[in-house]
């Protein structure tokens, strides 16, 4: 129904509680998928769900970055590498960059990480293929 059509009553006392107090979910549940990818390997993914507007630094640090650390230690311990996140706000939050620095994980500074250049970040091809599978019932 467009607008408020069908939601008015001339007698509030007569309106059933399931109409008066119907709650509406503000944010749909989101699926969070995180993984790291390099020329050597793809990390174990983190797959979870969350409610709210977007992932925050606390969730990113708690759920995703330990997998990055494991991935680096397993496959790149003696290599020169640089972590190249996309531009999600949680990826460059102060807490996140402090965590990366504490773990001595070099990363691309935000000022050198251009937006809208998916070919510069190979992971973007993976996300594109995943989205095609999800949205095309693949």
C-alpha positions as CSV (number, residue, x, y, z in Angstrom):
1,X,0.0,0.0,0.0
2,X,1.4,3.4,-0.9
3,X,1.8,5.9,1.9
4,X,-0.3,5.4,5.0
5,X,-3.3,4.1,3.2
6,X,-5.1,1.5,5.4
7,X,-3.4,2.4,8.6
8,X,-5.8,4.9,10.1
9,X,-8.6,4.2,12.5
10,X,-11.4,6.4,13.8
11,X,-11.3,4.4,17.1
12,X,-7.8,3.6,18.4
13,X,-9.2,1.4,21.2
14,X,-10.8,-0.8,18.6
15,X,-7.6,-1.2,16.5
16,X,-6.1,-4.7,17.1
17,X,-2.6,-4.7,18.9
18,X,-0.9,-6.3,15.9
19,X,-1.9,-3.3,13.8
20,X,-1.2,-0.6,16.4
21,X,2.2,-2.0,17.5
22,X,3.5,-3.7,14.4
23,X,7.3,-3.2,14.2
24,X,9.2,-2.8,11.1
25,X,12.8,-3.9,10.7
26,X,14.9,-0.9,9.9
27,X,17.8,-2.7,8.3
28,X,17.6,-6.0,6.5
29,X,19.9,-8.8,7.7
30,X,23.1,-8.6,5.7
31,X,25.4,-11.4,4.7
32,X,29.0,-10.6,5.4
33,X,31.6,-12.4,3.3
34,X,35.3,-11.6,3.7
35,X,38.4,-13.3,2.3
36,X,41.9,-12.5,1.2
37,X,43.4,-13.4,-2.1
38,X,46.9,-13.4,-3.4
39,X,48.8,-15.0,-6.3
40,X,49.5,-18.0,-4.0
41,X,46.2,-18.8,-2.5
42,X,42.7,-17.7,-1.3
43,X,42.2,-17.5,2.4
44,X,39.5,-19.3,4.4
45,X,36.5,-17.0,4.2
46,X,34.5,-15.5,7.0
47,X,30.8,-15.8,6.3
48,X,28.4,-14.4,8.8
49,X,25.2,-12.3,9.1
50,X,24.6,-9.0,10.8
51,X,21.9,-6.5,11.3
52,X,22.5,-2.8,11.1
53,X,23.5,-0.2,8.5
54,X,27.0,-1.6,7.8
55,X,29.9,-3.5,9.3
56,X,31.9,-1.5,11.8
57,X,35.6,-1.6,12.8
58,X,34.9,-3.8,15.8
59,X,33.3,-6.5,13.8
60,X,35.9,-6.2,11.1
61,X,38.8,-6.5,13.6
62,X,37.1,-9.4,15.5
63,X,35.8,-11.5,12.7
64,X,37.8,-10.7,9.6
65,X,41.3,-9.5,10.4
66,X,42.4,-12.6,12.4
67,X,41.8,-14.6,9.2
68,X,44.0,-12.1,7.3
69,X,46.8,-12.7,10.0
70,X,46.5,-16.5,9.6
71,X,46.6,-16.2,5.8
72,X,49.7,-14.0,6.0
73,X,51.5,-16.3,8.5
74,X,50.7,-19.4,6.4
75,X,51.4,-18.2,2.9
76,X,53.4,-14.9,3.1
77,X,55.5,-15.0,6.3
78,X,58.8,-14.5,4.4
79,X,57.4,-12.6,1.4
80,X,57.1,-8.9,0.8
81,X,53.4,-8.1,0.7
82,X,51.0,-5.3,1.2
83,X,47.4,-5.5,2.3
84,X,45.1,-3.7,-0.1
85,X,41.6,-3.2,1.3
86,X,38.7,-1.6,-0.5
87,X,37.4,1.7,0.7
88,X,34.8,0.5,3.1
89,X,34.8,2.8,6.1
90,X,35.5,-0.1,8.5
91,X,38.7,-0.9,6.6
92,X,40.3,2.5,7.3
93,X,38.7,3.2,10.7
94,X,41.3,4.4,13.3
95,X,40.9,1.2,15.3
96,X,41.5,-0.9,12.2
97,X,44.6,0.9,11.1
98,X,46.0,0.8,14.6
99,X,45.4,-3.0,14.7
100,X,47.1,-3.4,11.3
101,X,50.1,-1.4,12.6
102,X,50.3,-3.3,15.8
103,X,50.4,-6.6,13.8
104,X,53.0,-5.0,11.5
105,X,50.8,-5.6,8.4
106,X,51.7,-3.1,5.7
107,X,48.7,-1.7,4.0
108,X,47.9,0.8,1.2
109,X,47.2,4.2,2.8
110,X,43.7,5.4,2.0
111,X,45.1,8.5,0.2
112,X,46.8,6.1,-2.3
113,X,43.8,3.8,-2.7
114,X,41.7,5.2,-5.6
115,X,38.0,4.7,-5.8
116,X,36.2,3.1,-8.7
117,X,39.2,1.3,-10.1
118,X,38.1,-2.3,-9.8
119,X,40.8,-3.7,-12.1
120,X,43.5,-2.4,-9.7
121,X,42.1,-4.7,-7.0
122,X,41.8,-8.3,-8.2
123,X,39.4,-9.2,-5.4
124,X,36.8,-7.0,-7.1
125,X,36.5,-9.6,-9.9
126,X,35.7,-12.2,-7.3
127,X,33.0,-10.1,-5.7
128,X,31.5,-9.4,-9.2
129,X,31.4,-13.2,-9.9
130,X,29.9,-13.9,-6.5
131,X,27.2,-11.2,-7.0
132,X,26.3,-12.6,-10.4
133,X,25.8,-16.0,-8.8
134,X,23.7,-14.7,-6.0
135,X,21.5,-12.4,-8.0
136,X,21.1,-14.7,-11.0
137,X,20.1,-17.6,-8.7
138,X,23.4,-19.3,-9.7
